[in-house]
């Protein structure tokens, strides 16, 4: 008999079929049923005693109360890198391993970070719309160039290092702050985000979400970044104070913001919608056909290792 898997994230029909080769699948991608219930909760209430594996993501997570309602649960996995809303302590107390899909979408996120950074600096959304309404270059201030400037990366993990590699192709000087100092990179290390923001032209947020980094990009950091500075966030929306960004754009205290993630997803950040120098994309940085396929294969690889009694490939607890 196949183990019972609860899937709390969207999977394509192709990937559902692939996962179904090894699991009996309850497909329940956390659609809201009411003010305080999701489809996942309904499925846990109905089939909880039989569920052995949960596939989720960092945003949806898995609560301690949900883990408690799954007596046979033996593996939790995410299809992305993040795991901030999974109750790791509750899982670890019961000896339940938690794994993620680290290494499967780093390139996609780094590509997207550079794309929205370039779009923000060169004002591509504004120019694209303007051309359709008769705009010509003599009618506007000249947008600044990108090459040879300073990029500060907050969080020099696998994704941060790939962003740095791409920025190096634009002859940028790289500085960073990270929990782990990485002198081997040759990049300049800063002791905190405030000093990093004061030094750089472009501040890229690539650190994990969670309580420790909540609203770490606030008014003070944005003021340090300055009127020619650009903020990029491809990490988690909770790291950035949206109201502070809106105020900084309104008062021209930063040049632009480029956000693939924002607070209260999937609702768009209403405070930023009126600004043509706020480049917004719907949390697609890590989403490409190649990255998604790799993340599903990584889940299956971890699951196979678990049921064979081998160490997981990307365990996080």
ZICOR-V498700 format. One record per residue. N is the residue number from 1. RES is the residue in three letters. NEAR is the number of other ideal C-beta (glycine too) atoms within 10 Angstrom. D_LAST is the distance of its C-alpha to the last C-alpha in Angstrom with 1 decimal. Layout:
N:RES:NEAR:D_LAST / N:RES:NEAR:D_LAST
This chain:
1:UNK:4:28.1 / 2:UNK:11:25.4 / 3:UNK:17:22.1 / 4:UNK:16:22.2 / 5:UNK:22:20.1 / 6:UNK:26:20.1 / 7:UNK:24:20.2 / 8:UNK:26:20.0 / 9:UNK:18:20.8 / 10:UNK:14:24.0 / 11:UNK:20:24.7 / 12:UNK:12:28.0 / 13:UNK:7:30.3 / 14:UNK:12:29.8 / 15:UNK:19:26.0 / 16:UNK:14:26.3 / 17:UNK:11:28.7 / 18:UNK:16:26.5 / 19:UNK:20:23.6 / 20:UNK:14:26.2 / 21:UNK:9:27.2 / 22:UNK:15:24.1 / 23:UNK:18:23.4 / 24:UNK:14:25.5 / 25:UNK:19:24.6 / 26:UNK:19:24.8 / 27:UNK:17:25.1 / 28:UNK:19:24.7 / 29:UNK:15:23.8 / 30:UNK:19:23.6 / 31:UNK:10:27.3 / 32:UNK:9:28.6 / 33:UNK:12:31.0 / 34:UNK:8:32.0 / 35:UNK:5:31.3 / 36:UNK:7:28.3 / 37:UNK:11:27.5 / 38:UNK:17:25.9 / 39:UNK:16:26.5 / 40:UNK:24:22.9 / 41:UNK:20:23.6 / 42:UNK:14:26.9 / 43:UNK:18:25.3 / 44:UNK:25:22.8 / 45:UNK:10:25.8 / 46:UNK:12:27.8 / 47:UNK:15:25.5 / 48:UNK:17:22.5 / 49:UNK:11:23.4 / 50:UNK:14:23.3 / 51:UNK:23:20.3 / 52:UNK:19:17.7 / 53:UNK:26:15.7 / 54:UNK:28:15.3 / 55:UNK:25:15.6 / 56:UNK:25:15.5 / 57:UNK:26:15.0 / 58:UNK:19:13.9 / 59:UNK:20:17.3 / 60:UNK:19:17.6 / 61:UNK:20:14.1 / 62:UNK:28:13.9 / 63:UNK:16:15.1 / 64:UNK:14:14.5 / 65:UNK:11:18.1 / 66:UNK:23:17.6 / 67:UNK:21:14.8 / 68:UNK:13:17.3 / 69:UNK:15:20.0 / 70:UNK:22:18.4 / 71:UNK:11:19.0 / 72:UNK:12:18.4 / 73:UNK:21:15.2 / 74:UNK:16:13.1 / 75:UNK:22:11.3 / 76:UNK:28:10.4 / 77:UNK:28:11.1 / 78:UNK:31:12.6 / 79:UNK:27:15.8 / 80:UNK:22:15.3 / 81:UNK:24:13.2 / 82:UNK:23:12.6 / 83:UNK:26:10.1 / 84:UNK:18:11.7 / 85:UNK:17:13.1 / 86:UNK:27:10.4 / 87:UNK:19:10.2 / 88:UNK:17:6.6 / 89:UNK:11:8.4 / 90:UNK:17:10.6 / 91:UNK:22:8.3 / 92:UNK:12:6.7 / 93:UNK:11:10.4 / 94:UNK:13:11.6 / 95:UNK:8:9.5 / 96:UNK:20:8.7 / 97:UNK:18:6.4 / 98:UNK:23:5.8 / 99:UNK:23:7.5 / 100:UNK:26:10.1 / 101:UNK:27:13.6 / 102:UNK:21:13.5 / 103:UNK:15:16.9 / 104:UNK:23:18.8 / 105:UNK:26:20.5 / 106:UNK:19:20.6 / 107:UNK:19:24.3 / 108:UNK:22:25.2 / 109:UNK:26:23.6 / 110:UNK:25:25.4 / 111:UNK:17:28.6 / 112:UNK:22:28.5 / 113:UNK:29:27.9 / 114:UNK:22:31.0 / 115:UNK:17:33.0 / 116:UNK:26:32.6 / 117:UNK:25:33.2 / 118:UNK:15:36.4 / 119:UNK:18:37.4 / 120:UNK:24:37.1 / 121:UNK:23:39.0 / 122:UNK:15:41.7 / 123:UNK:20:41.9 / 124:UNK:15:41.8 / 125:UNK:17:41.5 / 126:UNK:19:44.5 / 127:UNK:16:46.5 / 128:UNK:11:45.8 / 129:UNK:11:47.0 / 130:UNK:16:49.9 / 131:UNK:11:51.3 / 132:UNK:8:51.7 / 133:UNK:6:53.7 / 134:UNK:7:56.0 / 135:UNK:14:54.1 / 136:UNK:8:55.2 / 137:UNK:10:53.8 / 138:UNK:5:56.7 / 139:UNK:8:55.8 / 140:UNK:12:52.4 / 141:UNK:6:51.0 / 142:UNK:7:49.6 / 143:UNK:16:45.8 / 144:UNK:13:44.3 / 145:UNK:10:43.1 / 146:UNK:19:39.6 / 147:UNK:9:40.1 / 148:UNK:10:40.1 / 149:UNK:18:38.3 / 150:UNK:17:35.2 / 151:UNK:27:31.7 / 152:UNK:26:29.1 / 153:UNK:28:25.4 / 154:UNK:28:22.9 / 155:UNK:23:19.6 / 156:UNK:24:20.3 / 157:UNK:19:17.3 / 158:UNK:17:18.2 / 159:UNK:27:20.1 / 160:UNK:28:21.7 / 161:UNK:20:23.0 / 162:UNK:19:24.5 / 163:UNK:28:26.2 / 164:UNK:22:27.6 / 165:UNK:13:28.9 / 166:UNK:17:30.7 / 167:UNK:24:32.1 / 168:UNK:13:33.4 / 169:UNK:9:35.5 / 170:UNK:15:37.2 / 171:UNK:10:37.9 / 172:UNK:19:35.7 / 173:UNK:16:34.8 / 174:UNK:22:31.0 / 175:UNK:22:29.4 / 176:UNK:25:25.9 / 177:UNK:20:23.6 / 178:UNK:20:19.9 / 179:UNK:10:17.4 / 180:UNK:6:18.1 / 181:UNK:12:21.8 / 182:UNK:15:22.9 / 183:UNK:7:26.4 / 184:UNK:6:26.7 / 185:UNK:16:27.0 / 186:UNK:7:30.2 / 187:UNK:21:29.4 / 188:UNK:14:30.3 / 189:UNK:14:27.6 / 190:UNK:19:28.1 / 191:UNK:9:26.8 / 192:UNK:11:26.0 / 193:UNK:24:26.5 / 194:UNK:17:30.0 / 195:UNK:14:31.4 / 196:UNK:24:29.9 / 197:UNK:25:31.5 / 198:UNK:16:34.8 / 199:UNK:16:34.9 / 200:UNK:27:34.0 / 201:UNK:20:35.8 / 202:UNK:25:32.9 / 203:UNK:28:29.6 / 204:UNK:30:26.7 / 205:UNK:26:23.6 / 206:UNK:26:20.5 / 207:UNK:24:17.7 / 208:UNK:17:14.8 / 209:UNK:19:15.9 / 210:UNK:15:15.2 / 211:UNK:7:17.2 / 212:UNK:11:17.3 / 213:UNK:20:19.1 / 214:UNK:14:21.1 / 215:UNK:15:24.6 / 216:UNK:17:24.2 / 217:UNK:25:27.0 / 218:UNK:16:29.8 / 219:UNK:15:33.6 / 220:UNK:12:33.5 / 221:UNK:25:31.4 / 222:UNK:24:33.6 / 223:UNK:18:36.7 / 224:UNK:17:35.5 / 225:UNK:28:34.9 / 226:UNK:15:38.6 / 227:UNK:11:41.1 / 228:UNK:13:40.6 / 229:UNK:24:36.8 / 230:UNK:26:34.6 / 231:UNK:27:31.2 / 232:UNK:27:28.8 / 233:UNK:26:25.6 / 234:UNK:28:23.5 / 235:UNK:28:20.1 / 236:UNK:24:20.0 / 237:UNK:19:23.1 / 238:UNK:21:21.9 / 239:UNK:24:22.1 / 240:UNK:27:25.9 / 241:UNK:19:28.5 / 242:UNK:20:30.6 / 243:UNK:15:33.6 / 244:UNK:21:33.6 / 245:UNK:26:33.6 / 246:UNK:19:36.5 / 247:UNK:15:38.5 / 248:UNK:24:38.0 / 249:UNK:22:39.2 / 250:UNK:11:42.1 / 251:UNK:11:43.2 / 252:UNK:9:42.8 / 253:UNK:17:40.5 / 254:UNK:23:38.4 / 255:UNK:22:39.6 / 256:UNK:26:37.1 / 257:UNK:30:33.7 / 258:UNK:26:31.9 / 259:UNK:24:29.0 / 260:UNK:23:27.1 / 261:UNK:24:24.9 / 262:UNK:25:26.1 / 263:UNK:18:25.7 / 264:UNK:11:26.5 / 265:UNK:14:26.0 / 266:UNK:8:27.7 / 267:UNK:8:30.7 / 268:UNK:12:32.1 / 269:UNK:21:32.3 / 270:UNK:10:35.9 / 271:UNK:18:36.5 / 272:UNK:19:36.3 / 273:UNK:10:38.2 / 274:UNK:10:41.6 / 275:UNK:16:40.8 / 276:UNK:13:41.7 / 277:UNK:18:39.7 / 278:UNK:21:36.4 / 279:UNK:25:35.0 / 280:UNK:17:32.7 / 281:UNK:16:30.9 / 282:UNK:12:28.9 / 283:UNK:17:25.3 / 284:UNK:13:26.3 / 285:UNK:23:25.1 / 286:UNK:25:22.5 / 287:UNK:16:24.7 / 288:UNK:16:27.1 / 289:UNK:10:28.0 / 290:UNK:11:26.6 / 291:UNK:21:23.2 / 292:UNK:22:22.8 / 293:UNK:15:23.9 / 294:UNK:17:21.5 / 295:UNK:27:18.5 / 296:UNK:21:19.8 / 297:UNK:14:20.3 / 298:UNK:22:16.7 / 299:UNK:28:15.6 / 300:UNK:17:18.2 / 301:UNK:15:17.2 / 302:UNK:24:13.6 / 303:UNK:22:15.3 / 304:UNK:13:18.0 / 305:UNK:18:15.7 / 306:UNK:21:14.0 / 307:UNK:14:17.4 / 308:UNK:7:18.9 / 309:UNK:6:16.6 / 310:UNK:10:15.4 / 311:UNK:9:12.2 / 312:UNK:19:10.7 / 313:UNK:17:12.1 / 314:UNK:19:9.6 / 315:UNK:15:6.0 / 316:UNK:18:3.8 / 317:UNK:15:0.0
